[in-house]
Amino acid sequence: MLSYIRTPPKNFEGFVYQYFRERGEFILSAVNAYGNGNATAGHYQVNHPPSSRVHNSAQFQKNLKKMFVELEMLS
């Protein structure tokens, strides 16, 4: 995802920019939820907290927290 934002495919720069601009808040929220173990992959919904926490590996959480910071800097 970060690579597409930083270097969008040739002739798709406008599409990529608009796509991530429109969905930025949702993407940040989802990445944060996955990193904290609060969402099942593919089933994240805003304002619908899960009934239980999901176990994510420490490495997965670390990677998502790093991605969250990088995405926040781009927004």
N, C-alpha and C positions, 0 to 999 in steps of 0.2 A: 504494500500500500504506500509506504513512504517513498519507494523508488518511483512509483507512478506520479506522485505529487511533485517530487523533486525534478524528475525528468519524464514528462509525459510523452507518449508516442507522437512522432511527427504528424502534424496536421490534426491532432486531437487535443491540442493544448487547451483550447477554449472549453471543450467538453469536459475534460478532466478537472479543470479549474472549477467550473460550475457544479459538477457532480459533487465534489468534495466540499465546496462552499455551502451548498444546500443541505448536505447531510452531516456536516462537521459536528454539530452538537450531539446528534445521535451516535455518531461514530465514537466520539470522545467518551460519552456516557457508557457505551457498550464495552469499550476497551477497559475502562475503569472497573466496570462490574465483573468482567471476566478475570481481570488481574486480582480482584479481591475475592474471587470464588463465589460471586453472587449470581452467576448466570450459567446455564447449560449451553454449550456451544450450539449455535444455530437457533436458540430459543429466547434470545434477549428481547424484552419489551419494556419500553419506558413506562414508568409508574405502575408496574406490575412486579413487585418484589417476589422472588421465589419463596417457596415454603420452607426450603432448607438450603444450607450452603453446599456448594459443590466442591469436591476435592480437586484442586489443581496442583500440579507439581510446583515446587519452589522455583525451578528454572523457568517454567511457563509464566508464573506470576512476576518474576523478575524481568523477563523479556517484555511483558505487557506494560509494566510500570515504566520501563525505559521508553517504550513506544508512546505511551501516554504523554510523557514529558516532551518528546520530540514533536508529536502532533500538536500539543498545546502551543509550542513555540511557533509553529507554522500558521496557527489560526489567528 
